[in-house]
Amino acid sequence: MSAGSGGSGAANQPTASKTDQVRQIVDRAVADLAEQLDHGDRSQLDAFLAALSRFHRYSINNVFLILSQRPEATRVAGFHTWRSLGRAVKRGEKGIAIFAPMLLRPKQTPQLENAEQDRDTPQLRFRVVHVFDISQTEGEPLPSLDRIGGDPGEALIALESAVTASGIVLETVDSLGGAEGISSGGRIRLREGLSPAERFSVLAHEWAHEKLHQTHAPSERPDKVVRETEAEAVAFVVSQAIGLETGSASADYIRLYRGDKETLAASLDRIQKTACSIIQAIQDPDSAKSPSLPQATHSQANPRERSR
C-alpha cells in the first residue's frame, strides 16, 4: 500500500467526539481501580475517597476525571469563576475536562408537530467543559480554610443538629454491648464517652446507614459487609471534608469489590451522593429540616441490643 493511500485510509477513520473521549477516561479510571482491588492494592481507592472529601459537590464521574487528569488538584473552578475570585488562569495552562449538564429543547420535526408536550419538554444532555486547579492560577490569595485536626469543634454540633432536624431521634446511652453506635431506622444511639472526633465519625457512619440502608426493606438491603464498608467510607469522606485526621477507610473495602466493575461504580456513586448530602447538611443545617424536630436524649440502652 502506498503512503498516499495509507494516509487517505487514516483520514477516513471516524474520530471519537470530545464527549466520547472524556467518557473513555472515566471508563479507564474505573477499570484501573477494579484491577488494583483485584490485586489487593487500595492506594487508588484511598486517593479517590480523599478526593471525594475535596470535591464532594462533583459527580463521581467528574471526580474520576479530575483525578485522572490532575491527581494533585485541591480546588478547581472554571475560568470565569477564578476571575470573579480575583485570580487568573496562567497562560498556557491546560484545562481539566469534566461533564456539565445542560437542558435542550428538541428541534421541531414533522413527527413532533402534533406532540406539543414532547416538543416543549427540555432534554437533559451533557457537554464537556474545562476547569482549572488553583495551582494553575495566580492572583489574589483566597481565604484559608480552617483545618480542624483532631477536634471537630462546631462541626460536631452542626452534624448533631442536622441529624435531629432530619427527623431522627439522637440518643447518648451508657452501653451498646460493644458497639459505638447503632442505627435502627429513625433512631441513632451513640455510646457515652466517645471523644468529639470519635462521636463525629460514628454519627456520620450511622447517619449514612439511615440514608443508604434503613430506607429499604431488610430483604432489599445489601449484606452486612457492604453496609458497613459503605457507611465507613461515607464517614471517612465527611470527616476528611471538615479537616479531621483520618486513617484509611478502605482496609476492608477490598472485600466489597467482588469482580464486578458495575457494582463497584454503583457503590462509589452511593457513597459520593450520601457524603455530599451530609456535608451540605453540616454546612447548612436548615437543608436537613423536617416538620418534626426531636431532641437528643440520654437514656439507658437496652441490654439485649446487639452490636452492629
N, C-alpha and C positions, 0 to 999 in steps of 0.2 A: 504494500500500500504506500502511495506517495505521501510526502509530507503534507502536500496541499489537501489531499482527500482526508488525511487524518485530522487536519485542523477543522475541515468542514464538519466531520462527524462529531468532533468535540463541541463545536459551536451549536450543533443541533440537539445536544443533550439538554433535557429540561433542567432548570435550576430551581432549587428549593426557595420558597419565599422566605422573607426575613422571619415571619412568624413561625414557619416550619423549622427554621434553623434554631430559633430560640427554644422551641419545644424539644428539639433533639438534645439540647444542653441539659434540660430537666431530666429527660429520659436517661441520659448517660449518668447523671448525678445519682439518681435512684438506683440504677444498676450497679454503680460503683459502691454505693453504700451497702447494698444487698450482698455484693461479693465480699466486702470486708467482714460483714457479720458472719457470712459463711465460714470465714477463716478465723473467727473469734476475735477480730480486731474491732474495737469500739471507738477508736480515736476520731473517725469521721463523724460518728454519731454524737460524741461529746461536742465536737465543733458545731454540729447542726443545732443541738439543743441550746448551746450557748448563744448561737446566732438568733434563735427564736426570742431570747430574752432582750436582744438589742433591736430586733426588727419585728416585734410582735404584731404590729399593725399590717404587716405584709402577708400575703398568702403563702402557703407552703411552697408553691412553685416559684414564687419570687424570692423566697429565702434561699432555695436551692440555686437560683440564678445568680444572686448576689455572691454567695459563697464560691460558686464555680468560677466566676469571672474576677472577683477581688476578695479572696479569703480574709484579708486583714481589715476589711471595711468595718467601721464602727458607727458611722452615722451617714445616711445617704439622703439626698433630696434632688429635685430637678433643678435645671439651670436657673429658672426664674425664681424659684424658692430661695436658692442661695443668694441671689441678688437682693431679694427682699430682706435678707438677714445681714446685709452689708458685706457679703463675700462674693467673689467672682471665681468662676472655673478657670484654672490655669490654661494658658494657651497650649494646644497640642494634646490635652488630656482626652482619653477615650472613655466614653460613657459606658455605664453598666446597663445592658439591655434587660428590661423587665416587661411584664404584661400589664396593660392598663385597660379597664373595662370602658366600653362606650355603648350608647344606645343609638341604634339606627332605625329609621323608618323604612320599611320595604319600598322599593321602587314600584310605581304603578305599572301593572301589566294587564293584558286583556283578561287573564284568569282572575284577577283581583278586582275588576271593575265593579262587580256586584257584591264584593266582600268588604264592606266598609270597616267592619271591626278588625279583620286581619290586616287591612292596609294601614289602619291607624295605630296598631299595636307596635310599639318600639321593640326591636330585636336586640338582645344583648350580644355584643361581639367584643373581641379583644384585639388590641393592637400593640405593637412594640413601641415603647418609649424608653428614654435613657435617663438615668440618674447618675449622680457623682458622689463619691465618698468625700468627707470633709478634708481628707489628706490631698485631694485633687483641687482644692480651692485655696484662696488666700484672701485676706481682708480682716474685717473686724473680728476680734475674739468673741466666741459665743459664751454665754453664761455657763459656768461649770456646774455639772450635775453633782448633787450631794451623794457621796458614797457612804453607805451605812456600816460596812464592815460586818461585825458580828452582832449588831443590835438593830432590829428592825425599826426601833423608835416609833414614830407616829404611824408608820405603815401598818403596824400590828393593830392599832386602834381603828384605822381605816378599814382593814380587812374584816375585823370583827363586826364593825358597823355595817359593812356591805353584806356580810352573811346574814345578819339578822334582818336587814332591810329587804332581803330577797324572800323573807317569809320562813326562814329556817330557824328552829329553836337551837340556841347555842348554850351548852351547859359545861361547867367545870366540875369534875367528880373526883372523889378520893382515889378510886382504883378502877381499872378496866381489865383486870385479870391478866396483866402483862402487856396489853396494848396501850399505845399512847393516844390514840383517837379512834372513834367509831362513828361511822355514818349509817343512819338507819332510815333514810327516806323522810326528809323534812326535819331531821333532828341530828345534830352533831354533838358528840360528847368528847371532851378533851381531859386528859389526866392532869390532876393538880400537880404542881411542882415543876412543870416544864420551864426551861429558860425562855425568854422572849423570842429568841431566834428559833428554838425548837417549836414553840407554840405557833409561830407564824408558819413554819414549814408544814407542821402536822395539820393545821387548819386549812392551808391551801390544798394539801393532799386530800383531806376529807371532803372539802367542797368540790374538788374535781370528781370524786366519786358521786356526789349528789348530781352534778351536771352530766356526767358521762354515763353512769350506770344505774342510779337509783330510779331514773325515769322510765326504765324498761322493766318488763315482767321478768322474774327470775329465769324463766326458760329462754329468754331472749338475750340475756347478758353473756358476755364472754366469760371464760373460766377465770379462776382467781389469779393466776399468773398474769394474764392480760390485764385484768382490772387493776392489780396492784402496781404493775410496771407503768401503765398509762398514767395513773394518779401520781406516782412518784416523779415521772418525767414532767408533768404539769407543775408540781411543787418545785422542782429544780428550776424550771424556766421562770416561774413567778419570783422565786427567791433571788435568782440572779438579776432579774429585772430591777429589783429595788436595791441591789448592791450587797446582798448578804453573801458572806463567804460560803461557798458550797463545794462539796466534793464531786465525784462523778455520780450522775444519776442513772447511768446506763449499764452498771455492772451486771444487772440481771436482765437488762433489756434484750440482750442477745437471745435469751430464751423466748422472747416474744416473736422473733423472726423465725419462721419455720419453712423457709424456702419459697415463700410466696411474696413477690415484689409488690403486687397489688395490695395485699393485706398489710404489708409494712407501710406503704404510702398512705393507705386509708387511716391507719393508726396514727401516723405522724400528723396527718391533717386534723384528726380529732384533738390531738394534743395541742396543736397550734391554736385552734379555734377556742378551746377551753381556756388555755393560758391567757389568750388575748382578752377574753371576756372578764377574767378575774383581775388582770392588771388594770383594765379600764374601770372596773368597779372600785378598785383601790384609789385610782386617781380621781374618780367622780362617783362617790358613793350613791348619789341620787339616781344614777342609772340603774342601780340594782333594786330600787324600792318597789315594794308591792303594797297593797292595801293593808296587809297585816304586818305589824312590826313587833314581833315578840322580843322580849328582853333576855339577855344572857342570865343564866341562873347558876347556882351552886347547889348540887344535890348529891345524895349518896348513890353510887352506881349499883345496879342490880348485880349481886354476887354471882348470878348464873350467866351473865353476859360473857360470851367467849371472845377471845382476841381475834381481830381480823387477820 
